[in-house]
């Protein structure tokens, strides 16, 4: 299906083969945000994606996706239905927790935008072992993505189709 588990081994293998990789550095924490916090990025973990990019000397291309957070609003693990079905994420709206519709996304309008690549070629691959460099690049990428999200959310005319 074109996907793999998030691991540095897989990332290095794919990049060495000339493949493109996509990561979601906000991770699982991004799914559990309150609806009021949509499009406010959470911390980007420990910067594993930056370490991989530094070692592979691969540019990081920031991407902002708007619309996904309205497609499944209020995601959480609360509720008896989620527990019984073993489904880790269901819409937190109490009415939806009781219906199979909780598993279907809402018809939201999506935009996808790629930013300018963050070039890491100016750093030696050994910079991946320097927490200060990794953190600075991680925060730079997070800042770029957050700025794109803010612009795209402000520019949209409608949330739903």
N, C-alpha and C positions, 0 to 999 in steps of 0.2 A: 504494500500500500504506500510505500515511499516514506515510512517513518521508522524511527528506532527509539529506544529508551535513551534518555539524556545521560550520556557518559562521555568523558574525555577521550576514552579509547575509540568509541564510534566516531566522535567528531574529528579526531585526527585522521582516522582511516578514510572518512568521506572527503575531507579537505585534501588529503594526499592524493586521492583519486581524481581530484579536480571537480568534485561535486560542490554544490551550494548547500549550506545548512541554515536552518532557521532555529532560533532558540527563543524561548519565552522566559526571560530572566526574572520576571516578577513571580513566576512559578505558581504553586498551588495557593499561596497567600493572596494572589490577585483575584482568585475566584471567590474567596470568602468575604470580600469587602461589602460593606453596607451600600445600598443603592445611592445614598447621598454622597458616597465617596467615589462614585464611578469616575473614571478618567483621571483620578489622582493616583499616580503610580506608587506602588509600595516599594520598599527597598529591594534592590536587585541582587539579593543573596550575597555571596562572597566573591562574586566576579569571575566565576569559572569560565564564562563565555569569553571574557577578556584574556584570561590565561591561555585558552585554546587559540585565540586569534593571534596573540603575541608569539606563541611557539610555532604556529603555522605561517606566520607573517601574512595573515589574511585580513583584508579590511573588514570593518564592522559597518554594515549598512542598517541604519536605524529605520524602523518601520512603525507607523502609527495607524491603528485600526480604530475607527469610530463606528459605532452601531452595535458592536457585540455586547456591550454592557446593558443595552436595553432589550436585546433579544432574549436574555435570561436574567431578568432583574431579581435582586434580592436573593442571590444564591447562598445557600447554607446547607449544613448537614442536620439541621433541626427537624424534628417531626417524626412521628411514629411510622409514617409510610416509608420514608427514606430508610429507616432502620429495618423495617420488616422486609423490604425489597432488596436491601443491601446495596441501594443506589447511593453513592456518596454525596451527590449534589442534586438538590431539588429546589425549585423556586420556593422562597420563604413565605410567599403569600399564602395565608391559611386556606383560602378557597382552592388554590391550585394544588396544595398538598393532598387534597382529597380526590383529585381527578387525574386521569392519565394525561391530561393536557399539560401537566407540570413538566413533562418530559419534552414538550414541543417548544421550539423557540417562537417568540413573538415576531411579527413581520416588521423588523426595523430596517431603516435605510443605512447602509454601510458605505464607508469610504476607506480606502487603503492608500497610504502615501509613504513613499520611500524618501528618506533624507539623503543628504550628501554622505558618502562613505567617510568613516573615521579611519584614517590611515594609521596603521601601527608600524609601518615599515621603518620609521625613524627610531624605533626601539630595538634593541638586541633581543632575541628570543629569551635570553636569561632574565629579562625584565619581568617575565611571568612569575618569577620567584620573589619579586619586590612588592610587598603589600601596598606601599604608598603609590607606586605607579599603577598597579591593578585597580586600586580604589579610585584614583583620580580618573582613569579612563572609564571605569564603570559609571561613576557619577556624571562624567561628561556625556556619555551615551544616554543615561537616564534623563539628564537635563534636555538634551536634544529631542528625545521622544516626547517628554512632557510638554515642551514648547509646541511641537507639532500637534499634539492632542488638543492643547488649549486653543490653538488657531482653528483647527478643524471643527471642534465643538462649537466655537463662537460663530463660524461661518455657515453652519448648516441651517437650512430653513425649516426642516421638519425632522422629528425623531422617527416617526413611523411612515410607512409608505403612503 
